[in-house]
Amino acid sequence: MRVLYWLRSLFATVCFVVLTGFFSTFALVCLSVYKSIALGDWVLVTWGRLALRIYNVKLLVEGTENIPANGCLFVFNHSSDFDILAIVAGIEKSARFGAKIELFSIPFFGAAMRIMGVLPITRSERGKVLKLYDESIARVLKGESFFLAAEGTRQPTAGVGEKFKSGPFIFAINGQFPLVPVVLYGVRDCLAKGDFIACTQHWQYTIRLRILPPISTLGLTEDDRGRLKADVREMMVKAYQELEQSVIIA
């Protein structure tokens, strides 16, 4: 059976590359002519859902009632490239994610991300990242939202990372908009950091995504970011443990 899983995964990977190329080209052509946030939303959601279907990944979403009506910042635990697929497929809200600057050099895909408004994150230059966040506050106040990894990069193990980056929290505080924690469970089983081929161990996978209640940043200053990070991490660790326990019991 393991050989069958590998063959399926190789075929799915080829399909995923084709799918990504198609939607990247589609976004570039259409959004160059017709500037539409809604069209960009459709591209991201459809790309994510089809990609999960290709790999036979089931997505279970909890807490959709916690999604704010206005712009906000979602922070999630990051342990796999499948995080973004699950988030854009599962959270029905006009939002863009932050991606490391290196990804923007990929032909078509990088250009498509730029035209859709994805944030290019230069990890080695903190000042440049904070400036980008400040420039993006206006977009959130107009109703857009963003997804950012709380740890800043993929973690080598499952769960919630020990250290959260200050940038996303400074972003939310300076903009005085809600911060919404999102917890993902099962993504690392699909594709761990360092792996090249996804979903090689089982025929079907399940990703659980829980959206936690929004946290107000009204009245907070940058001096409060340490406490805010600690509070959010505590909430996310607890939620991850609950998801883990529910899987064990099931």
C-alpha positions as CSV (number, residue, x, y, z in Angstrom):
1,M,0.0,0.0,0.0
2,R,2.9,2.4,0.7
3,V,3.9,2.3,-3.0
4,L,0.3,3.2,-3.9
5,Y,0.4,6.1,-1.5
6,W,3.6,7.4,-3.1
7,L,2.3,7.0,-6.6
8,R,-0.9,8.9,-5.7
9,S,1.2,11.6,-4.0
10,L,3.5,12.0,-7.0
11,F,0.5,12.3,-9.3
12,A,-1.2,14.8,-6.9
13,T,2.0,16.9,-6.8
14,V,2.1,17.1,-10.6
15,C,-1.6,18.1,-10.6
16,F,-0.9,20.7,-7.8
17,V,1.9,22.3,-9.8
18,V,-0.4,22.5,-12.9
19,L,-3.3,23.9,-10.7
20,T,-1.0,26.5,-9.2
21,G,0.3,27.5,-12.6
22,F,-3.1,27.8,-14.0
23,F,-4.5,30.0,-11.2
24,S,-1.4,32.1,-11.1
25,T,-1.7,32.8,-14.8
26,F,-5.5,33.4,-14.5
27,A,-5.0,35.8,-11.7
28,L,-2.2,37.7,-13.6
29,V,-4.3,38.1,-16.7
30,C,-7.7,38.8,-15.2
31,L,-6.5,41.1,-12.3
32,S,-4.3,43.1,-14.7
33,V,-7.4,44.0,-16.7
34,Y,-10.1,43.9,-13.9
35,K,-9.0,45.1,-10.5
36,S,-11.2,43.1,-8.2
37,I,-10.6,42.0,-4.6
38,A,-13.5,39.6,-4.9
39,L,-11.9,37.9,-7.9
40,G,-8.7,37.5,-6.0
41,D,-10.6,36.0,-3.1
42,W,-12.2,33.5,-5.4
43,V,-8.8,32.5,-6.9
44,L,-7.4,31.9,-3.4
45,V,-10.4,30.0,-2.1
46,T,-10.8,27.8,-5.2
47,W,-7.0,27.1,-5.4
48,G,-6.9,26.0,-1.8
49,R,-10.0,23.8,-1.9
50,L,-9.0,22.1,-5.1
51,A,-5.5,21.5,-3.8
52,L,-6.8,19.8,-0.6
53,R,-9.1,17.7,-2.8
54,I,-6.3,16.6,-5.0
55,Y,-4.4,15.3,-2.0
56,N,-7.5,13.8,-0.5
57,V,-7.4,16.1,2.6
58,K,-10.5,16.6,4.6
59,L,-10.8,20.0,6.3
60,L,-12.8,20.4,9.5
61,V,-13.5,24.1,10.5
62,E,-14.7,25.3,13.9
63,G,-15.4,28.7,15.2
64,T,-16.6,30.5,12.1
65,E,-18.8,32.6,14.3
66,N,-15.7,34.3,15.6
67,I,-14.8,35.8,12.3
68,P,-15.1,39.6,12.6
69,A,-17.3,41.5,10.1
70,N,-14.6,44.1,9.6
71,G,-10.9,43.9,8.8
72,C,-8.7,42.0,11.2
73,L,-5.4,40.1,11.6
74,F,-5.5,36.3,11.8
75,V,-2.4,34.7,13.5
76,F,-1.8,31.0,13.1
77,N,0.6,28.3,14.2
78,H,2.9,27.4,11.3
79,S,4.3,23.9,10.9
80,S,3.6,23.1,7.2
81,D,3.1,24.6,3.8
82,F,-0.4,23.1,3.9
83,D,-1.3,25.8,6.5
84,I,-2.0,28.4,3.9
85,L,-4.0,25.9,1.8
86,A,-6.2,25.1,4.8
87,I,-6.6,28.7,5.9
88,V,-7.6,30.1,2.5
89,A,-9.9,27.2,1.9
90,G,-11.5,27.2,5.4
91,I,-11.8,30.9,6.4
92,E,-14.5,32.6,4.3
93,K,-13.3,36.1,4.5
94,S,-11.5,38.5,2.1
95,A,-7.9,38.1,3.3
96,R,-4.4,37.9,2.1
97,F,-1.4,36.2,3.7
98,G,2.2,37.2,4.3
99,A,4.8,35.2,2.4
100,K,8.6,35.1,2.6
101,I,10.1,37.4,-0.1
102,E,11.9,34.4,-1.7
103,L,8.6,33.0,-3.0
104,F,8.0,36.1,-5.1
105,S,10.8,35.2,-7.4
106,I,8.9,32.1,-8.6
107,P,7.7,32.7,-12.2
108,F,4.0,33.5,-12.5
109,F,3.3,32.5,-8.9
110,G,5.3,35.4,-7.4
111,A,3.8,37.9,-9.8
112,A,0.3,36.6,-9.0
113,M,0.9,37.0,-5.3
114,R,1.9,40.6,-5.8
115,I,-1.1,41.5,-8.0
116,M,-3.4,39.9,-5.4
117,G,-1.9,41.9,-2.6
118,V,0.0,39.2,-0.7
119,L,2.5,40.8,1.7
120,P,6.2,40.2,0.8
121,I,8.0,39.5,4.1
122,T,11.7,40.1,4.2
123,R,12.6,38.1,7.4
124,S,16.1,39.3,7.7
125,E,15.1,43.0,7.7
126,R,12.8,43.7,10.6
127,G,12.6,47.4,9.9
128,K,11.4,46.7,6.4
129,V,8.8,44.3,7.7
130,L,7.4,46.8,10.2
131,K,7.3,49.5,7.6
132,L,5.3,47.1,5.3
133,Y,2.8,46.4,8.2
134,D,2.4,50.2,8.8
135,E,1.7,50.7,5.2
136,S,-0.9,47.9,5.3
137,I,-2.9,49.3,8.2
138,A,-5.0,51.4,5.8
139,R,-6.0,48.2,3.9
140,V,-7.3,46.6,7.1
141,L,-9.2,49.7,8.1
142,K,-10.9,49.6,4.7
143,G,-12.1,46.0,5.4
144,E,-9.3,43.7,4.2
145,S,-7.7,41.1,6.5
146,F,-4.4,39.3,6.7
147,F,-3.1,35.9,7.8
148,L,0.3,35.9,9.4
149,A,2.3,33.1,11.1
150,A,2.6,33.8,14.8
151,E,6.1,32.1,14.9
152,G,7.2,33.8,11.7
153,T,8.4,30.6,10.0
154,R,7.5,26.9,9.9
155,Q,8.3,25.0,13.1
156,P,10.2,21.7,13.0
157,T,7.6,20.0,15.2
158,A,3.8,19.9,15.4
159,G,2.0,22.2,17.9
160,V,2.4,25.8,18.7
161,G,5.9,27.3,18.7
162,E,7.7,28.5,21.8
163,K,8.4,31.9,20.5
164,F,6.1,34.3,18.7
165,K,7.3,37.2,16.6
166,S,6.5,40.7,17.7
167,G,5.7,42.0,14.2
168,P,2.2,40.8,13.8
169,F,1.2,42.0,17.3
170,I,2.7,45.4,16.7
171,F,0.8,45.5,13.4
172,A,-2.5,44.9,15.1
173,I,-1.8,47.3,18.0
174,N,-0.7,50.1,15.7
175,G,-3.8,49.6,13.6
176,Q,-6.1,49.1,16.6
177,F,-7.9,46.3,14.8
178,P,-8.9,42.8,16.2
179,L,-6.4,40.0,16.4
180,V,-7.9,36.5,15.7
181,P,-5.9,33.4,16.7
182,V,-6.3,30.4,14.4
183,V,-5.1,26.9,15.5
184,L,-4.3,24.2,12.9
185,Y,-4.0,20.5,13.8
186,G,-2.9,17.7,11.4
187,V,-1.2,19.9,8.8
188,R,2.3,18.6,9.6
189,D,1.1,15.0,8.9
190,C,0.4,16.2,5.3
191,L,3.7,17.8,4.8
192,A,6.4,18.4,7.4
193,K,9.2,21.0,7.1
194,G,11.9,19.5,4.9
195,D,9.6,17.1,3.0
196,F,9.2,17.6,-0.7
197,I,6.3,15.2,-1.5
198,A,3.1,15.6,0.5
199,C,0.7,13.0,1.8
200,T,2.8,9.9,1.3
201,Q,1.9,7.9,4.5
202,H,-1.9,7.6,4.3
203,W,-4.6,7.6,1.7
204,Q,-6.7,10.3,3.4
205,Y,-5.8,13.1,5.8
206,T,-7.7,15.3,8.1
207,I,-6.8,18.9,9.0
208,R,-8.6,20.6,11.9
209,L,-8.8,24.4,11.9
210,R,-10.2,26.2,14.9
211,I,-10.9,30.0,14.9
212,L,-10.7,31.5,18.4
213,P,-12.6,34.6,19.6
214,P,-11.1,37.9,18.4
215,I,-9.0,39.9,20.8
216,S,-9.4,43.6,20.9
217,T,-6.3,45.8,20.7
218,L,-8.1,49.1,21.3
219,G,-6.2,51.2,23.8
220,L,-3.1,49.0,23.6
221,T,0.4,50.3,22.9
222,E,3.6,48.7,21.7
223,D,4.5,48.3,25.4
224,D,1.7,45.8,25.7
225,R,2.9,43.5,22.9
226,G,4.7,41.1,25.3
227,R,1.6,40.5,27.4
228,L,-0.5,40.2,24.2
229,K,1.8,37.6,22.7
230,A,1.8,35.6,25.9
231,D,-2.0,35.7,26.2
232,V,-2.5,34.7,22.6
233,R,0.0,31.9,22.8
234,E,-1.6,30.5,25.9
235,M,-5.0,30.5,24.1
236,M,-3.5,28.8,21.1
237,V,-1.7,26.1,23.1
238,K,-4.8,25.3,25.0
239,A,-6.9,25.1,21.8
240,Y,-4.2,22.8,20.2
241,Q,-4.2,20.5,23.2
242,E,-8.0,20.3,23.0
243,L,-7.9,19.4,19.3
244,E,-5.2,16.8,20.0
245,Q,-7.2,15.3,22.8
246,S,-10.4,15.1,20.7
247,V,-8.5,13.2,18.1
248,I,-7.2,10.7,20.7
249,I,-10.6,10.1,22.2
250,A,-12.2,9.7,18.7
